[in-house]
């Protein structure tokens, strides 16, 4: 089964963008990292898809999950 968005609209996934963030600290045991957005906001991010990462690395984040290292 496939799904197509109705004409003139888009689904949430198609419209979302990844946010660049800098890794501040890594908790390897839990697969999490404390990251900082460009505006200085800090968030806890899941890093399983891009591990291993280190403090200072840049990642692209969508919905609280790091998708790629940059």
N, C-alpha and C positions, 0 to 999 in steps of 0.2 A: 504494500500500500504506500502510495506517495501522497504528499500533501503540498498543495500550491497555495500561496497566499492570495487572497482576493485582489483583483485589480485595484490599484490606488492605495493599497495598504502594505504592511510588511509585518512579519512575525517579530517577536521580541529578540530572538536569536539573531536573525538577519540584521537587525538594526543596532545591535550592541557593538561596542568597540572595546578593545583592550586598553588598559591604562599602564603606561610605563611606571615602574617603581624601582627603588633602590633597596637592596637587601641590607638590613642593619644587623640582625642577629639570626642565627639558625638553631633550631631545635631538631636535630636529625632524628632523635628517638621518636618524636611525634610527627615528623614530616611537615613541620611548620617553620615559617620565618616571619620575623617582624620586619615589615617593609614600610618605606616612606614614599608617599605620592609626591608629585612635583610641587604641590601647594603646602607640603609639610605634614599633611595628615598621615598618621601611622596606623597600619592595619596588620592583623595577623593573616598570613596567606598560606595556603596549602602548596607545597613545593614538590610533591611526589613525581609529577610529570617532568620536572626539569632537574631533579637532583643528580649529582651533587651541586649545590650552590654555596657560595661563601659570602661573607659580609663584603659589601662594596659592589657585588654583581648587580646588573640591571636585568629586570624581567618584565615581560608584558603580562598583565593580570586581567582576567575576566571572571566575574562572579566569585571572587575570593580564591581563584586558582591560578597559579603561575603557569602559563602555557608555553613560553619560550624564553630562553636567555638571549639578551641582545648584546 
